[in-house]
Amino acid sequence: MLRNGLEPWHLLVVAIVVILLFGSKKLPEAARGLGKSMRILKSEAKAMKEESNVAESVPVQPTAVHTVTESPVVASTEPPATAH
């Protein structure tokens, strides 16, 4: 069914439809915006990767853990009082 799904004339028809919908003046602006967004995304991903590498190379200092102990609960040996 989809063996020959992307033939060259299909791509040509899609290109013509895109040009008709968006206009030839808007397409370069859209391409520039997409390129700028891709550069920003790439630089942010690189910065996150470098930040993660720096975090892995710095040894983590263990911190003291403070525990809170509660007073022990003493169970009563008397049966609970019932209201009649």
VOVO-648073 format. One record per residue (C-alpha): residue number from 1; x, y, z. Coordinates in pm, 1 decimal, m for minus. Example, Ala and Ser with C-alpha at 12.3 -4.5 7.8 and 13.67 -1.06 7.14 Angstrom:
2
+-----+----------+----------+----------+
!  nr !        x !        y !        z !
+-----+----------+----------+----------+
!   1 !   1230.0 !   m450.0 !    780.0 !
!   2 !   1367.0 !   m106.0 !    714.0 !
+-----+----------+----------+----------+
REM end
This chain:
84
+-----+----------+----------+----------+
!  nr !        x !        y !        z !
+-----+----------+----------+----------+
!   1 !      0.0 !      0.0 !      0.0 !
!   2 !    271.9 !    250.0 !     95.9 !
!   3 !    554.8 !     92.5 !   m100.5 !
!   4 !    607.0 !    396.7 !   m320.0 !
!   5 !    485.1 !    654.2 !    m70.4 !
!   6 !    745.3 !    923.8 !   m131.4 !
!   7 !    804.9 !    960.4 !   m499.1 !
!   8 !    965.6 !   1279.9 !   m632.4 !
!   9 !    641.4 !   1417.2 !   m771.4 !
!  10 !    479.0 !   1381.0 !   m426.3 !
!  11 !    750.1 !   1602.9 !   m278.0 !
!  12 !    697.8 !   1853.9 !   m557.2 !
!  13 !    322.5 !   1869.3 !   m487.6 !
!  14 !    387.8 !   1916.8 !   m114.4 !
!  15 !    636.8 !   2196.7 !   m188.2 !
!  16 !    386.6 !   2374.8 !   m415.0 !
!  17 !    110.7 !   2348.6 !   m154.0 !
!  18 !    341.0 !   2487.9 !    117.4 !
!  19 !    441.3 !   2781.3 !   m104.4 !
!  20 !     75.2 !   2854.7 !   m184.9 !
!  21 !    m30.3 !   2836.9 !    180.0 !
!  22 !    247.9 !   3039.8 !    337.2 !
!  23 !    364.0 !   3257.2 !     49.6 !
!  24 !    713.7 !   3289.7 !    m87.4 !
!  25 !    796.0 !   3584.6 !    141.9 !
!  26 !    716.7 !   3404.0 !    466.4 !
!  27 !    917.0 !   3088.2 !    392.7 !
!  28 !   1266.8 !   3242.6 !    429.1 !
!  29 !   1161.3 !   3406.7 !    756.3 !
!  30 !   1028.5 !   3074.9 !    884.0 !
!  31 !   1350.2 !   2896.9 !    780.8 !
!  32 !   1561.4 !   3159.9 !    960.6 !
!  33 !   1348.5 !   3127.2 !   1273.5 !
!  34 !   1375.7 !   2749.5 !   1263.6 !
!  35 !   1753.4 !   2767.2 !   1219.3 !
!  36 !   1788.4 !   3011.0 !   1508.7 !
!  37 !   1575.3 !   2788.1 !   1730.5 !
!  38 !   1786.4 !   2484.6 !   1640.7 !
!  39 !   2109.2 !   2672.2 !   1726.6 !
!  40 !   1966.6 !   2777.7 !   2063.5 !
!  41 !   1849.8 !   2423.6 !   2136.4 !
!  42 !   2190.1 !   2280.8 !   2043.5 !
!  43 !   2377.7 !   2531.3 !   2260.2 !
!  44 !   2148.8 !   2468.2 !   2558.3 !
!  45 !   2188.2 !   2091.4 !   2523.0 !
!  46 !   2567.4 !   2134.3 !   2508.4 !
!  47 !   2561.6 !   2355.4 !   2819.1 !
!  48 !   2351.5 !   2100.1 !   3007.9 !
!  49 !   2590.3 !   1821.2 !   2907.1 !
!  50 !   2894.0 !   2022.6 !   3022.6 !
!  51 !   2715.7 !   2107.7 !   3348.7 !
!  52 !   2639.6 !   1741.3 !   3410.7 !
!  53 !   3005.0 !   1646.8 !   3341.1 !
!  54 !   3124.7 !   1909.4 !   3590.3 !
!  55 !   2876.8 !   1785.6 !   3851.2 !
!  56 !   2999.3 !   1427.8 !   3807.5 !
!  57 !   3365.8 !   1525.0 !   3846.5 !
!  58 !   3312.6 !   1719.2 !   4172.3 !
!  59 !   3302.3 !   1480.0 !   4469.2 !
!  60 !   2994.3 !   1511.9 !   4682.5 !
!  61 !   3062.3 !   1590.4 !   5047.3 !
!  62 !   2850.7 !   1373.9 !   5276.9 !
!  63 !   2633.4 !   1573.6 !   5510.4 !
!  64 !   2537.8 !   1484.0 !   5864.5 !
!  65 !   2195.5 !   1329.6 !   5894.1 !
!  66 !   1997.0 !   1429.7 !   6197.9 !
!  67 !   1725.5 !   1190.9 !   6310.2 !
!  68 !   1435.9 !   1290.7 !   6525.3 !
!  69 !   1336.1 !   1036.0 !   6784.7 !
!  70 !    993.5 !   1035.0 !   6933.1 !
!  71 !    917.0 !    950.2 !   7292.4 !
!  72 !    817.8 !    587.2 !   7327.0 !
!  73 !    446.4 !    514.7 !   7341.9 !
!  74 !    349.0 !    313.5 !   7647.4 !
!  75 !     60.8 !     76.7 !   7591.6 !
!  76 !   m204.1 !     75.0 !   7859.9 !
!  77 !   m298.4 !   m258.0 !   8017.2 !
!  78 !   m648.6 !   m138.0 !   8106.5 !
!  79 !   m932.8 !   m198.4 !   7859.8 !
!  80 !  m1076.7 !    114.5 !   7700.6 !
!  81 !  m1373.1 !    270.6 !   7877.7 !
!  82 !  m1704.5 !    240.9 !   7695.0 !
!  83 !  m1978.2 !    502.2 !   7723.2 !
!  84 !  m2325.5 !    366.3 !   7794.8 !
+-----+----------+----------+----------+
REM end
